[in-house]
Amino acid sequence: MLLTSTAGNNAPESAFVIMAKDGSGQFKTINEGISAASGSGRLVIYVKQGVYYEYLNIQKPNVMLRDDGKGNTIITGSRSFQGGTHTFNLATVDTYG
């Protein structure tokens, strides 16, 4: 199934969860949206523009993140080996499946 955009809005029509730091979405953090999602079908998480300081461990199948593009939506963190985090845990977004 292809995702299509609605006129004047970049959110895909099949988006289940919409994140926005400014409060205009269903949740303000990506982790809240992932936690609230249920079901076994495909979950499209549309992340509106902004800088999200989060660490994501996505342990659900069929999760897709969609955003407003490079430079507009940024997911970042500050873990480091010097800070005590092992190299295999340094990713900001990690999936298990």
JOFENKA-V432938 format. One record per pair of residues at least 24 apart in sequence whose C-alpha atoms are under 8 Angstrom apart, sorted by the first residue. I is the first residue (numbers start at 1). J is the second residue. Records with the same first field share a line. If there is no record, write none. Layout:
I: J, J
This chain:
10: 68
11: 46
12: 46
14: 44
15: 43, 44, 45, 46
16: 43, 44, 45
17: 43, 44, 45, 46
18: 45, 46, 47, 48
19: 45, 46, 47, 48
20: 47, 48, 49, 50
21: 48, 50, 52
29: 54
30: 54, 56
31: 56
34: 58
47: 73
48: 73
49: 73, 74
50: 74
51: 75, 76
52: 76
53: 77
54: 92
55: 91, 92, 93
56: 92, 93, 94
57: 93, 94, 95, 96
58: 93, 94, 95, 96
59: 95, 96, 97
60: 96, 97
61: 97
